[in-house]
Amino acid sequence: VTFLGTVDHQVLKGAFQACQAFVFPTLQDLIGRVVVEALSAGAPVIVSSMTGAVGTIVHDGVNGIVVDPQDASALADAMHRAANPETSRALGDGVQWEQRCATPRGGRRGAADRDCAGAGRPRRTGCEVDGLPGSTMASQTGGRSAD
């Protein structure tokens, strides 16, 4: 796990792209702008259930993992899951699908978009945590956007 602290806006996108997952265990965040920035850069996210991005932008098990920020064990388990290559690939695919196909209301684009026609949102990942090796590379900006 790498804690980057405050990151210059010029470097932020590259930092997100280098992440296996962006971790944002906030106790209160109404919008989740930094989560939107991470997803826009293609990084899967591990987010607190207390951010406004959950359910509208972050879909648990599709493009990110939602955890209780006051449960350190659940947060650690989520980071281990994100480090699993199968889960990481599935979450990355979910991020790409959301960027390509999702509409602001959580639906999907029309049949005119060949890549999205007939394609539903990717299924939730169901990877087990037990026995996962190693650690995950994650970044945190301490809840601050680098504007």
Residue pairs with C-beta under 8 A, 6 or more apart in sequence:
1 23
1 79
1 135
1 136
1 137
1 138
2 137
2 138
2 139
3 139
3 140
4 15
4 139
4 140
4 141
5 141
5 142
6 141
6 142
6 144
6 146
7 15
7 139
7 141
7 146
8 146
9 146
9 147
12 37
12 41
12 141
12 146
13 37
13 41
15 139
16 22
16 37
16 38
16 41
16 42
16 43
16 139
17 41
17 42
17 43
18 137
19 38
19 43
19 137
19 138
19 139
20 44
20 82
20 83
20 88
20 136
20 137
20 138
21 43
21 44
21 45
21 46
21 64
21 65
21 79
21 82
21 83
21 88
21 91
21 136
21 137
21 138
22 34
22 35
22 38
22 43
22 44
22 45
22 46
22 138
22 139
22 140
23 45
23 46
23 47
23 75
23 79
23 138
23 139
23 140
24 32
24 34
24 35
24 38
24 45
24 46
24 47
24 48
24 51
24 140
24 143
25 46
25 47
25 48
25 67
25 69
25 75
25 140
26 47
26 48
26 50
26 51
26 69
26 143
27 48
27 50
27 69
27 70
28 50
29 48
29 50
29 51
29 52
29 53
29 143
30 52
31 51
31 52
31 53
32 47
32 51
32 52
32 53
32 54
32 57
32 58
33 145
34 141
34 143
34 144
34 145
35 45
35 47
35 51
35 53
35 57
35 58
35 64
36 53
36 57
37 145
38 45
39 45
39 57
39 58
39 63
39 64
39 95
39 98
39 99
40 99
42 92
42 95
42 96
42 99
43 95
44 63
44 64
44 65
44 82
44 88
44 91
44 92
44 94
44 95
45 58
45 63
45 64
45 65
46 64
46 65
46 67
46 75
46 78
46 79
46 82
46 138
47 53
47 54
47 58
47 64
47 65
47 66
47 67
48 54
48 66
48 67
48 68
48 69
49 66
49 67
49 68
49 69
50 69
51 58
54 60
54 66
56 106
58 64
58 66
59 94
59 98
59 121
60 66
60 124
61 124
61 125
61 126
62 91
62 94
62 97
62 98
62 121
62 122
62 123
62 124
62 125
63 91
63 94
63 95
63 97
63 98
64 91
64 94
64 95
65 78
65 81
65 82
65 91
67 74
67 75
67 77
67 78
68 74
68 75
69 75
77 129
79 135
79 136
79 138
80 129
80 132
80 135
80 136
81 87
81 125
81 127
81 129
81 132
82 88
82 91
82 136
82 138
83 132
83 134
83 135
83 136
84 127
84 132
86 125
86 127
87 125
87 127
90 122
90 125
90 127
91 125
93 122
94 121
94 122
94 125
97 119
97 121
97 122
98 121
100 113
100 115
100 116
101 108
101 109
101 113
101 115
101 116
101 119
101 121
102 108
102 109
102 121
103 109
108 116
108 119
108 120
108 121
109 116
110 116
110 117
111 117
111 118
